[in-house]
């Protein structure tokens, strides 16, 4: 028997085993490092979003202070008339009213629309016409938004609609989109039962 060959076999196995342990340790360390970097990036993104929101608020404050200064120094005699202009960016349920009916199932029944192209810091107006029949066992018919924000709590802006039975009712709400946010428009019945008709859903950007 070749003693050298016999001895080399366990040595080779030990070397492979050690390499395997090293590779596993390296993989665990890399995974932990990636998780730490992901947390750091998320924290930085949150700070950036907060600073962007602060910039929008400060810009509006500067406008108010400039106007106040002009009025106090006599450069401007009367306050400027505030006028809003709305630019419609999308419409839904315009060709025909949409019926949302869960009287047979009793389950949640909503329409969800993710909106693209919205700008952080801009003010938006969401409006529609709603009528309903025998809506019960809920606090309100849903017409609002689901707004996940990076590094912050999800926001839920909404209009008050009502329940029961009523004819066509125009409802709306305004919302300023924060930095790092996505917006999903939701309308229908998140709870309770009944029939809801929705028409002429509009999303407009509002400039002051």
N, C-alpha and C positions, 0 to 999 in steps of 0.2 A: 504493500500500500504506500502511496506517495503521501508522506506526512505533511509536506508543504501544502498540497492541495486540500487535504482534510482540514487543516488549520484555517485555510483561507475562507472556507465556506461560512462558518459562524461569524468571522470578522466582517465578511461582506454583508451578511444579514443584519448585523449590528449597525453597520454604516447606513444601510438603507432605512432602518428603523429610526435612527437619529435624524436623518434627513427629513423623514416624514414628520417627526415631531417639530422640527424647526419650521417646516413649511406650514404646519397647522398653527404654530405660535405666530408666525409672520402674518398669516391670514387673519387671525383674531385681532392682532394689533392694527392691521390695516382697516378692518371693519370698525373697530372702536374709533380710530382716527377719522374715518369718513363720517361717522355719526356725530363726532364732535364738530367737524367742519360744517356739517349740515345745520347743526344748532347755531353755530356762529353766523352762518349766512342768513338764516331765518331771523336772528336777532338784528343783524345789520339791515335787512330788508324792512323790518318793522320800524327801525329808527328812520330810515329813508322815507318810508310812507308817512310817518309822523311829521317829519320836516317838510315834506311836500304839502301836507294839509295846513301846517303852520304858515307856509309861504302864501297860500291862497287867502287865509284869514288876514294875514298882515297886509296883503295887497289891498284888500277891501277896507281895512282900517286906515291905510294911507289915503285912499280916496275920500273917506269921510273927513279925515283931519284936514286934507287940502281944501275941501269945500268949506269946512268950518272956518279955516283961516281966511279964505277969500271973503266970506261973509263978514267976519269981524273987522277986517281991514278996509272994507268997502269996495274991494275989487269986484265983488259980486253982490248985487243988491237984494236979490230974492233967491231962495233955495231952488235948485233945478227941479223941474217936474220929473218925478220918477215914473218911467214907463217900462213895462215889460213887453218883450217881443218873444213870441213862441215860434220855434221852427220844428215842424213835425219831422221826426226821424224814422218812424215806422208806424204802421197801422195793422190791426188784426180784426177779424170778424166784421169786415166791411161789406162783403157781398151778401151775407146772410147772418142772422143772429145765431149764436151758438147755444144749444140746449145742454145743460149739465143736469143729469137726473140720476139720483141714486136711491130712489124710493124702493126699488126692487131688491137691491143688495145691502143698503145701509152702510156701504163702505166709502172711504175717502174718494172723492171725485173732483179732481182739479186739472186745469190746463197749466202747463209750465212752459215758459218761453225764455230761453237764455238770450240776452240782448248783447250784441256785439257793437264795437265802435264807440262806446260811451267813454267820456273823458273825465279823469279825476279832477275834482274841484268844480265841475260844472253842475248847474242846477237843472233838474229834470222834472217834468210834470207828467204824471200818469193819470189817464182819465178813461172812463167808459160809461155806457148806459147799461143799467141792470134792472131786471124785474124778476120777481120770484113768486113761487106758489107753495104754501104750506111748508116753509122751511122751519125746522124745529130741532130741539135738543142740541143747540150750539149757541155760542155767544154772538157770532157774527158770520156773515157771508164773507169769504176771503177775496179781497182785491188788494194785493200788496206785493212786497218783494222779499226774496231770500237773498241776502247779500253776504257771502263769505268774504272776509277781509284778512289778508296775510298778516299773521302775527297778532290778530285781535279777535274779539268775540264777533260772532255772526250777528248782523243787524237785520231787523224785521220791520221796515217801514210799511204802513198800510193805511188805507182809507176806512172810515166807519161806513158800513153799508146798511146793516140792520138784518132782521129776520122776519118770519111770518109770511104774509102775502101783501104785495104792493105792486103798483104799475111801474112804468119806466122811471128810473131815478138816475140822475147824473151824479157820479161820484168821482173824486180825484184826490191825489195827494202829491206833494212836492218832496223832492229828496236831492241832497247834494252828495254826489258819489265820492267817497273817500279814496285816497290813493291805495293802490294794491287790492282793489275790490273788483268782484264780478257781480253781475246783477241778473237775477232770474225773476221774471214777472209771473205771479201766480194768481189765478182766479178760479173760484168754484167753492166746493164744500170740503173743508178739511175735517169737519166733524158734522154730526147731525144728519138729517135727511131732508129731502125736498127737491124741488125743481127750480133751477136758476137759468135765466136767459141772459146772455151777454152780447152786446153789439158795439161797434165803433170804438174799439180799444185803440187809444192813441198814446204815443210816447213822444214828448216834445222837449227840446232843449230851450230853457228859459234864460234870456239875457235881460239884465236890468240896466 
